[in-house]
């Protein structure tokens, strides 16, 4: 019997040898049983409540490939602590005919999954409750509960608050507060810190992480960001947020707690920013966050005002150097966010939004669908359609053969019933055959009504240019502007801007399947328009793929 061993421990504070000890104990068991260990998998310092674990994910992939016959672990909770996850894992192993054995529980069956899964889930809830109770007690004692934040180190021994000020980081904190109070934006502060090579809160741990404007400004209501951390003013607010795990993604999401559940402690020994500077920063934040007057248009259409892009290319423009988005720079221009917000990109070229939109419309009209590109696409389309037709014909022949066999089997069963040989087994089998015959009849009927392969029109490029010119006119009309913007954005995957000498090279990437649809059935009314009559867009996408790039054109 081929055995795969799995081991895990939860926290970085646990001994690294824990996983090795689990593997050693499992190897001893395998040796006593005469099993052959073919692979070992482990996840170190990862919670059993997490579904995304590299070692366990690889074990599941190898199990599906039939690499072993037994999964061996120290105990059930080493594999999963979540009821849903452990049940899913057990079902998968059972489906692949793989035994699941642990040193603590033995051969795992449905009873273990129900009882132990429930116990593990209750253990996690109880552990969370006790942890929160202990952290609340620390706050009541005037000590910091939770992890380290930027500007502090853990105090060795039994310090008054459990933290001491890191003077090097505290200097950066004071600099950030002073700069913001003097009117410098979080974006400019982040760019300056990155230019000087100052490690960010994440970067100081060796991560390749840079300062972001959001790292500095954060969210005032949630108390996130350097400027909103009240510990810098010598005041600790605990239990402002709680974290829940999204079952769909496995990631934690924060939720605001009721203000009545907050715990507050005064910790003057941890003050980094004096009260006068703190008050200056809060006053400027209040001025910046002043509610804006809503226009009549916003009040009339609040959903669309927030959801629809304000400009034709909003969210579609990318920097060819670093991949970051091009964002607003002043009132009318765009600039790379990597250069503008973080100072991590050397592309400082700007471009007027109106000029870029005009160039993109020109490129759509004259260059995206060129004669050479359409000729190549037509050849690929015809080749793919021919291949698909051959596959359909082969599948249709097999379905006709299967249908005839089913008819013969049904006739044999009916003959047996007429002779008096009747049973529930025969009735069930006859019912299943009838159901399968109905499915085949439906499939064969669909094949008989399928349209022939569409021949691409030779004037496709010219038709597309006329459509774009029509859209250009519709953009100028307020009544049709929103729908025309949707139609054009549906054609564009990305607009990539790359500096080359003193000019910007614009690369337009579009979806050819959407372009063909526009030519065949008019401009769409939504992001997911109906398939135009006479053109099978799903088949076109098989050939065109997700992207169709044109040669670059210059401004």
KOLKE-273603 format. One record per residue (C-alpha): residue number from 1; chain; x, y, z. Coordinates in Angstrom, 1 decimal, padded with zeros to 4 digits. Example, Ala and Ser with C-alpha at 12.3 -4.5 7.8 and 13.67 -1.06 7.14 Angstrom:
# residues 2
 resi chain      X      Y      Z
    1     A  012.3 -004.5  007.8
    2     A  013.7 -001.1  007.1
This chain:
# residues 555
 resi chain      X      Y      Z
    1     A  000.0  000.0  000.0
    2     A  001.4  003.4 -001.0
    3     A  001.1  006.0  001.7
    4     A  001.1  009.8  001.7
    5     A  001.8  011.5  005.0
    6     A  000.5  015.0  005.9
    7     A  001.6  017.2  008.8
    8     A  000.7  020.7  009.9
    9     A  001.2  023.1  012.8
   10     A -000.7  026.4  013.3
   11     A  001.5  029.2  014.5
   12     A  005.0  030.7  013.9
   13     A  005.3  030.6  017.7
   14     A  005.1  026.8  017.7
   15     A  008.3  024.7  017.4
   16     A  009.4  024.1  013.8
   17     A  010.1  020.5  014.8
   18     A  006.4  019.9  015.3
   19     A  005.8  018.9  011.7
   20     A  008.9  016.7  011.6
   21     A  007.8  014.9  014.8
   22     A  004.4  014.3  013.2
   23     A  006.0  012.9  010.0
   24     A  008.3  010.7  012.1
   25     A  005.4  009.2  014.1
   26     A  003.5  008.5  010.9
   27     A  006.6  006.8  009.3
   28     A  006.9  004.5  012.3
   29     A  003.2  003.5  011.9
   30     A  003.7  002.9  008.2
   31     A  006.7  000.7  008.8
   32     A  004.8 -001.4  011.4
   33     A  002.0 -001.9  008.9
   34     A  004.3 -002.7  006.0
   35     A  003.2  000.3  004.0
   36     A  005.4  002.2  001.6
   37     A  005.7  005.9  002.1
   38     A  005.8  007.5 -001.4
   39     A  005.4  011.2 -000.4
   40     A  005.2  013.6  002.5
   41     A  003.3  016.9  002.6
   42     A  003.4  019.6  005.2
   43     A  002.1  023.1  006.0
   44     A  004.0  025.1  008.6
   45     A  002.6  028.0  010.6
   46     A -000.8  027.8  008.8
   47     A -004.2  027.5  010.6
   48     A -006.3  024.4  010.2
   49     A -009.3  026.7  009.5
   50     A -007.6  027.9  006.3
   51     A -008.6  026.2  003.1
   52     A -005.7  027.6  001.0
   53     A -002.7  025.5  002.0
   54     A  000.1  024.7 -000.5
   55     A  001.0  021.3  001.0
   56     A -002.6  020.1  001.3
   57     A -003.6  021.4 -002.1
   58     A -000.7  019.4 -003.7
   59     A -001.8  016.3 -001.7
   60     A -005.3  016.6 -003.1
   61     A -004.0  017.0 -006.7
   62     A -001.8  014.0 -006.4
   63     A -004.6  012.0 -004.8
   64     A -006.8  012.7 -007.9
   65     A -003.9  011.5 -010.1
   66     A -003.8  008.1 -008.2
   67     A -000.3  008.6 -006.7
   68     A -001.1  006.8 -003.4
   69     A -003.6  004.5 -001.6
   70     A -003.7  005.9  001.9
   71     A -003.5  009.4  003.5
   72     A -001.9  009.2  006.9
   73     A -001.9  012.1  009.5
   74     A -001.4  012.4  013.2
   75     A -005.0  013.4  013.9
   76     A -008.1  014.7  012.1
   77     A -007.6  018.3  013.2
   78     A -004.1  018.4  011.6
   79     A -005.9  018.1  008.2
   80     A -008.9  020.5  008.7
   81     A -010.7  022.1  011.6
   82     A -013.6  023.3  009.5
   83     A -016.6  021.0  009.3
   84     A -017.4  021.8  005.7
   85     A -013.8  021.4  004.5
   86     A -013.1  018.1  006.3
   87     A -016.4  016.7  004.9
   88     A -015.4  017.7  001.4
   89     A -011.9  016.2  001.8
   90     A -013.4  012.9  003.0
   91     A -015.8  012.8  000.1
   92     A -013.0  013.3 -002.4
   93     A -010.8  010.6 -000.8
   94     A -013.7  008.2 -000.8
   95     A -014.5  008.9 -004.5
   96     A -010.9  008.2 -005.4
   97     A -011.0  005.0 -003.2
   98     A -008.2  006.3 -000.9
   99     A -008.2  005.4  002.7
  100     A -008.0  008.2  005.3
  101     A -006.2  007.1  008.5
  102     A -004.9  009.0  011.5
  103     A -002.8  007.9  014.5
  104     A -005.3  009.2  017.0
  105     A -008.6  008.1  015.5
  106     A -007.7  005.2  013.2
  107     A -009.6  004.6  010.0
  108     A -011.8  007.7  009.4
  109     A -015.4  007.2  008.6
  110     A -018.6  009.3  008.5
  111     A -019.0  009.2  012.3
  112     A -015.5  010.7  012.8
  113     A -016.3  013.4  010.2
  114     A -019.5  014.4  012.0
  115     A -018.3  014.2  015.6
  116     A -014.7  015.3  015.3
  117     A -015.6  018.0  012.7
  118     A -018.1  019.5  015.2
  119     A -015.6  019.3  018.0
  120     A -012.9  021.0  016.0
  121     A -015.3  023.8  015.0
  122     A -016.3  024.3  018.6
  123     A -012.6  024.3  019.7
  124     A -011.9  027.1  017.2
  125     A -014.9  029.1  018.5
  126     A -013.9  028.5  022.1
  127     A -010.3  029.4  021.4
  128     A -011.4  032.7  019.7
  129     A -013.6  033.6  022.7
  130     A -010.9  032.9  025.2
  131     A -008.3  034.8  023.1
  132     A -010.6  037.9  023.0
  133     A -011.3  037.6  026.7
  134     A -007.6  037.5  027.4
  135     A -006.9  040.5  025.1
  136     A -009.7  042.5  026.7
  137     A -008.1  041.8  030.1
  138     A -004.8  043.1  028.8
  139     A -006.4  046.4  027.8
  140     A -008.1  046.7  031.2
  141     A -004.6  046.4  032.7
  142     A -003.3  049.2  030.5
  143     A -001.4  047.0  028.2
  144     A -001.5  046.7  024.4
  145     A -003.5  043.8  023.0
  146     A -002.8  042.4  019.6
  147     A  000.1  042.6  017.1
  148     A  002.8  045.2  016.6
  149     A  002.1  048.4  014.7
  150     A  004.6  050.6  012.9
  151     A  006.6  052.7  015.4
  152     A  006.8  050.1  018.2
  153     A  008.7  047.0  019.3
  154     A  007.6  044.3  021.7
  155     A  008.9  045.0  025.3
  156     A  010.9  042.2  026.7
  157     A  009.8  040.9  030.1
  158     A  006.8  042.4  031.9
  159     A  006.7  046.0  030.7
  160     A  004.0  048.4  031.7
  161     A  002.3  048.3  028.3
  162     A  004.0  045.4  026.6
  163     A  005.4  047.8  023.9
  164     A  008.3  050.2  023.6
  165     A  008.8  053.0  021.1
  166     A  011.0  052.3  018.1
  167     A  012.7  055.7  017.7
  168     A  013.8  055.3  014.1
  169     A  010.2  054.4  013.0
  170     A  008.7  057.0  015.4
  171     A  010.8  059.7  013.6
  172     A  009.1  058.7  010.3
  173     A  005.7  058.8  012.0
  174     A  006.3  062.3  013.2
  175     A  007.5  063.3  009.8
  176     A  004.3  062.0  008.2
  177     A  002.1  063.8  010.6
  178     A  004.1  067.1  010.2
  179     A  004.1  066.9  006.4
  180     A  000.3  066.2  006.3
  181     A -000.4  069.0  008.8
  182     A  001.5  071.4  006.5
  183     A -000.7  070.6  003.5
  184     A  001.4  067.9  001.8
  185     A -000.8  065.1  000.3
  186     A -000.5  061.4  001.3
  187     A  000.4  060.7 -002.3
  188     A  003.4  063.1 -002.2
  189     A  004.5  061.8  001.2
  190     A  004.4  058.2 -000.1
  191     A  006.4  059.1 -003.2
  192     A  009.1  060.9 -001.0
  193     A  009.4  057.9  001.4
  194     A  009.8  055.5 -001.5
  195     A  012.3  057.7 -003.2
  196     A  014.4  057.8  000.0
  197     A  014.2  054.0  000.4
  198     A  012.4  054.1  003.8
  199     A  011.0  050.6  004.5
  200     A  007.2  050.6  004.6
  201     A  005.3  048.9  007.5
  202     A  005.2  045.7  005.5
  203     A  008.6  046.2  003.8
  204     A  010.5  046.4  007.1
  205     A  009.9  042.6  007.4
  206     A  011.7  041.9  004.2
  207     A  008.7  042.1  001.9
  208     A  008.9  043.9 -001.4
  209     A  006.3  046.4 -000.3
  210     A  006.3  050.2 -000.9
  211     A  004.5  053.1  000.8
  212     A  001.0  053.7 -000.6
  213     A -001.2  056.8 -000.1
  214     A -003.7  054.5  001.6
  215     A -001.1  053.3  004.1
  216     A -000.8  056.9  005.3
  217     A -004.4  058.1  005.0
  218     A -006.3  054.9  005.7
  219     A -009.9  055.0  006.9
  220     A -010.8  057.4  009.8
  221     A -014.0  055.5  010.8
  222     A -012.1  052.2  011.0
  223     A -009.0  053.6  012.6
  224     A -006.7  052.3  009.9
  225     A -003.7  054.1  008.4
  226     A -000.8  056.0  010.0
  227     A -002.8  059.2  010.5
  228     A -005.7  057.5  012.3
  229     A -003.8  055.3  014.7
  230     A -004.7  056.8  018.1
  231     A -001.9  054.9  019.8
  232     A  000.5  057.6  018.4
  233     A -001.4  060.1  020.6
  234     A -001.1  057.8  023.6
  235     A -004.6  056.4  023.5
  236     A -005.5  052.8  022.7
  237     A -008.9  051.9  021.2
  238     A -009.4  048.1  021.2
  239     A -012.3  046.1  019.7
  240     A -013.1  048.7  017.0
  241     A -013.2  045.9  014.4
  242     A -014.0  042.2  014.2
  243     A -012.9  039.9  011.4
  244     A -015.1  037.2  009.8
  245     A -014.0  034.7  007.2
  246     A -015.8  034.8  003.9
  247     A -016.8  031.2  003.1
  248     A -016.6  031.8 -000.7
  249     A -013.0  033.1 -000.7
  250     A -011.5  031.9  002.6
  251     A -010.3  035.4  003.3
  252     A -011.0  037.5  006.4
  253     A -013.1  040.6  006.1
  254     A -013.4  043.4  008.7
  255     A -016.7  044.5  010.3
  256     A -017.2  047.6  012.5
  257     A -018.2  046.9  016.1
  258     A -020.7  049.0  018.0
  259     A -019.0  051.9  019.7
  260     A -020.4  050.7  023.0
  261     A -018.2  047.5  022.7
  262     A -014.9  049.5  022.4
  263     A -012.4  049.4  025.1
  264     A -010.3  052.5  025.7
  265     A -007.0  052.8  027.6
  266     A -004.8  055.8  028.1
  267     A -001.1  054.9  027.5
  268     A  000.9  058.2  027.7
  269     A  004.2  056.3  027.7
  270     A  003.5  055.2  024.1
  271     A  002.7  058.7  022.8
  272     A  004.8  059.5  019.6
  273     A  002.9  062.6  018.3
  274     A  002.2  065.6  020.6
  275     A -001.4  066.7  021.0
  276     A -001.1  069.9  019.1
  277     A  000.2  068.1  016.0
  278     A -002.5  065.4  016.4
  279     A -005.2  068.1  016.5
  280     A -003.8  069.8  013.4
  281     A -004.0  066.6  011.4
  282     A -007.5  065.8  012.6
  283     A -008.6  069.4  011.7
  284     A -007.2  069.0  008.1
  285     A -008.9  065.6  007.7
  286     A -012.2  067.1  008.7
  287     A -011.8  069.8  006.1
  288     A -010.9  067.2  003.4
  289     A -013.7  064.9  004.3
  290     A -016.4  067.6  004.3
  291     A -019.5  066.3  002.6
  292     A -019.8  067.5 -001.0
  293     A -023.0  069.1 -002.2
  294     A -024.9  066.7 -004.4
  295     A -026.0  067.9 -007.8
  296     A -029.5  067.3 -009.2
  297     A -028.1  064.7 -011.6
  298     A -026.5  062.7 -008.7
  299     A -029.7  062.8 -006.7
  300     A -031.8  061.7 -009.7
  301     A -029.5  058.9 -010.8
  302     A -027.4  057.9 -007.7
  303     A -026.7  054.3 -008.8
  304     A -025.5  055.1 -012.3
  305     A -023.5  058.1 -011.2
  306     A -021.5  055.9 -008.9
  307     A -021.3  052.8 -011.1
  308     A -020.9  054.1 -014.7
  309     A -017.4  055.3 -015.7
  310     A -017.1  059.0 -015.9
  311     A -014.9  059.0 -019.0
  312     A -014.6  056.8 -022.1
  313     A -011.4  055.1 -021.1
  314     A -011.8  055.1 -017.2
  315     A -010.0  052.0 -015.8
  316     A -008.7  050.8 -019.2
  317     A -005.4  052.7 -019.5
  318     A -002.2  051.0 -018.3
  319     A  001.4  051.9 -018.1
  320     A  003.6  049.9 -020.4
  321     A  006.6  050.1 -018.0
  322     A  005.1  048.9 -014.6
  323     A  001.6  047.8 -015.5
  324     A -000.1  050.3 -013.1
  325     A -003.2  052.2 -014.1
  326     A -003.1  055.6 -015.6
  327     A -005.0  057.9 -013.2
  328     A -006.2  061.5 -013.2
  329     A -003.4  064.1 -013.1
  330     A -004.9  067.6 -012.7
  331     A -008.2  068.4 -014.4
  332     A -007.6  067.1 -017.9
  333     A -004.6  064.8 -018.0
  334     A -003.6  061.2 -017.0
  335     A -000.4  059.9 -015.5
  336     A  001.0  056.5 -014.3
  337     A -000.1  055.8 -010.7
  338     A  003.2  054.0 -010.0
  339     A  005.0  057.2 -010.7
  340     A  002.4  059.6 -009.4
  341     A  001.3  057.8 -006.2
  342     A  004.1  055.6 -005.1
  343     A  007.2  056.9 -006.9
  344     A  008.1  053.3 -008.0
  345     A  008.0  053.9 -011.8
  346     A  010.1  056.1 -014.0
  347     A  007.3  056.8 -016.5
  348     A  006.4  060.4 -015.7
  349     A  004.9  061.1 -019.2
  350     A  001.4  062.6 -019.0
  351     A -001.2  062.7 -021.7
  352     A -004.4  064.8 -022.1
  353     A -007.5  062.6 -021.7
  354     A -009.2  064.2 -024.7
  355     A -006.3  063.6 -027.0
  356     A -006.0  059.9 -025.9
  357     A -009.7  059.3 -026.4
  358     A -009.5  060.8 -029.9
  359     A -006.5  058.7 -030.8
  360     A -008.2  055.5 -029.6
  361     A -011.3  056.2 -031.6
  362     A -009.1  056.8 -034.6
  363     A -007.2  053.6 -034.0
  364     A -010.4  051.6 -033.7
  365     A -011.7  053.1 -036.9
  366     A -008.5  052.7 -039.1
  367     A -006.1  050.2 -037.5
  368     A -007.6  047.7 -035.2
  369     A -009.2  045.7 -038.0
  370     A -006.6  045.7 -040.7
  371     A -006.9  043.7 -044.0
  372     A -004.0  041.5 -042.9
  373     A -005.5  040.8 -039.5
  374     A -008.9  040.0 -040.9
  375     A -007.4  037.7 -043.6
  376     A -005.5  035.7 -040.9
  377     A -008.6  035.6 -038.7
  378     A -010.7  034.4 -041.6
  379     A -008.3  031.5 -042.3
  380     A -008.2  030.6 -038.6
  381     A -012.0  030.8 -038.3
  382     A -012.6  028.6 -041.3
  383     A -010.0  026.0 -040.1
  384     A -011.6  025.9 -036.6
  385     A -015.1  025.7 -037.9
  386     A -014.1  022.8 -040.1
  387     A -012.6  020.9 -037.2
  388     A -015.6  021.5 -035.0
  389     A -017.9  020.3 -037.7
  390     A -015.9  017.1 -038.0
  391     A -016.2  016.6 -034.3
  392     A -019.9  017.2 -034.3
  393     A -020.4  014.7 -037.2
  394     A -018.4  012.1 -035.3
  395     A -020.4  012.7 -032.1
  396     A -023.7  012.6 -034.0
  397     A -022.8  009.2 -035.5
  398     A -022.0  007.8 -032.0
  399     A -025.3  009.2 -030.7
  400     A -027.3  007.5 -033.5
  401     A -025.5  004.2 -032.7
  402     A -026.2  004.5 -029.0
  403     A -029.9  005.4 -029.6
  404     A -030.4  002.3 -031.8
  405     A -028.8  000.1 -029.0
  406     A -031.1  001.6 -026.4
  407     A -034.2  000.9 -028.7
  408     A -033.1 -002.7 -029.0
  409     A -032.7 -003.1 -025.2
  410     A -036.1 -001.5 -024.6
  411     A -037.7 -003.9 -027.0
  412     A -036.1 -006.9 -025.2
  413     A -037.3 -005.7 -021.8
  414     A -040.8 -005.1 -023.1
  415     A -040.8 -008.6 -024.6
  416     A -039.8 -010.1 -021.2
  417     A -042.6 -008.2 -019.5
  418     A -045.1 -009.5 -022.0
  419     A -043.9 -013.0 -021.2
  420     A -044.7 -012.4 -017.5
  421     A -041.1 -011.9 -016.4
  422     A -041.6 -008.6 -014.5
  423     A -039.6 -007.1 -011.6
  424     A -038.8 -003.7 -010.1
  425     A -035.2 -004.1 -011.5
  426     A -036.5 -004.3 -015.1
  427     A -038.9 -001.4 -014.5
  428     A -036.1  000.8 -013.2
  429     A -033.8 -000.2 -016.1
  430     A -036.5  000.6 -018.6
  431     A -037.2  003.9 -017.1
  432     A -033.5  004.8 -017.3
  433     A -033.3  003.7 -020.9
  434     A -036.3  005.9 -021.8
  435     A -034.7  008.9 -020.1
  436     A -031.4  008.4 -022.0
  437     A -033.3  008.0 -025.3
  438     A -035.1  011.3 -024.7
  439     A -031.8  013.0 -024.1
  440     A -030.4  011.6 -027.3
  441     A -033.5  012.6 -029.3
  442     A -033.1  016.2 -028.0
  443     A -029.4  016.3 -028.9
  444     A -030.0  014.8 -032.4
  445     A -032.9  017.3 -033.0
  446     A -030.6  020.2 -032.1
  447     A -027.9  018.9 -034.5
  448     A -030.4  018.7 -037.3
  449     A -031.5  022.4 -036.8
  450     A -027.9  023.8 -036.5
  451     A -027.0  026.6 -039.0
  452     A -024.1  026.1 -041.4
  453     A -020.8  027.7 -040.7
  454     A -021.0  031.5 -041.2
  455     A -018.9  033.0 -044.0
  456     A -017.2  036.2 -043.0
  457     A -018.2  039.1 -045.2
  458     A -015.3  040.5 -047.3
  459     A -016.4  044.1 -046.4
  460     A -016.1  043.5 -042.7
  461     A -013.4  046.1 -042.1
  462     A -015.3  048.9 -043.9
  463     A -018.5  048.0 -042.0
  464     A -016.7  048.3 -038.7
  465     A -015.3  051.7 -039.6
  466     A -018.8  053.0 -040.4
  467     A -020.1  051.7 -037.1
  468     A -017.3  053.4 -035.2
  469     A -018.0  056.7 -037.0
  470     A -021.6  056.3 -036.0
  471     A -020.6  055.7 -032.4
  472     A -018.4  058.8 -032.6
  473     A -021.5  060.9 -033.4
  474     A -023.5  059.2 -030.7
  475     A -020.9  060.1 -028.1
  476     A -021.6  063.8 -028.8
  477     A -025.3  063.4 -028.0
  478     A -026.1  063.4 -024.3
  479     A -029.1  061.2 -024.9
  480     A -027.1  058.4 -026.4
  481     A -023.6  059.1 -024.8
  482     A -023.9  056.4 -022.0
  483     A -024.9  053.6 -024.4
  484     A -022.3  054.6 -026.9
  485     A -019.6  054.6 -024.2
  486     A -020.7  051.0 -023.2
  487     A -020.4  049.9 -026.8
  488     A -016.9  051.3 -027.3
  489     A -015.6  050.0 -023.9
  490     A -017.0  046.6 -024.9
  491     A -014.5  046.5 -027.7
  492     A -011.4  047.6 -025.7
  493     A -009.5  045.3 -023.4
  494     A -006.7  047.8 -022.5
  495     A -004.9  050.9 -023.8
  496     A -001.2  050.6 -022.9
  497     A  001.0  053.7 -022.9
  498     A  004.8  053.3 -023.2
  499     A  007.2  056.2 -023.4
  500     A  009.7  056.0 -026.3
  501     A  012.0  059.0 -026.6
  502     A  009.9  062.1 -026.4
  503     A  006.6  060.5 -027.5
  504     A  004.2  058.1 -026.0
  505     A  003.5  054.9 -027.9
  506     A -000.2  053.9 -027.6
  507     A -001.0  050.1 -027.9
  508     A -004.7  049.4 -028.3
  509     A -005.8  045.9 -027.4
  510     A -009.3  044.9 -028.4
  511     A -011.6  041.9 -028.5
  512     A -012.1  040.8 -032.1
  513     A -015.2  038.7 -031.3
  514     A -016.9  041.9 -029.9
  515     A -015.9  043.8 -033.0
  516     A -017.4  041.2 -035.3
  517     A -020.6  041.3 -033.3
  518     A -020.7  045.1 -033.6
  519     A -020.4  044.8 -037.4
  520     A -023.0  042.2 -037.7
  521     A -025.8  043.5 -035.4
  522     A -025.3  047.1 -034.5
  523     A -023.8  048.6 -031.3
  524     A -024.8  046.8 -028.1
  525     A -027.0  048.3 -025.5
  526     A -025.2  046.8 -022.5
  527     A -021.9  045.2 -021.4
  528     A -023.3  041.8 -022.4
  529     A -025.3  042.4 -025.6
  530     A -027.4  039.8 -027.3
  531     A -025.6  037.7 -029.9
  532     A -026.3  039.2 -033.3
  533     A -028.4  037.2 -035.8
  534     A -026.3  035.4 -038.4
  535     A -023.0  035.3 -036.4
  536     A -022.1  032.7 -033.8
  537     A -020.0  034.8 -031.4
  538     A -019.2  031.8 -029.1
  539     A -017.5  030.0 -032.0
  540     A -015.6  033.2 -033.0
  541     A -014.3  033.4 -029.4
  542     A -012.9  029.9 -029.7
  543     A -010.7  031.1 -032.5
  544     A -010.0  034.7 -031.6
  545     A -009.2  034.1 -028.0
  546     A -009.5  036.8 -025.3
  547     A -007.1  039.3 -026.9
  548     A -006.3  040.6 -030.3
  549     A -003.5  043.1 -030.5
  550     A -002.8  045.6 -033.2
  551     A  000.5  047.2 -034.2
  552     A  001.2  050.3 -032.2
  553     A  000.4  053.8 -033.5
  554     A  001.9  057.0 -032.4
  555     A  000.5  060.3 -031.2
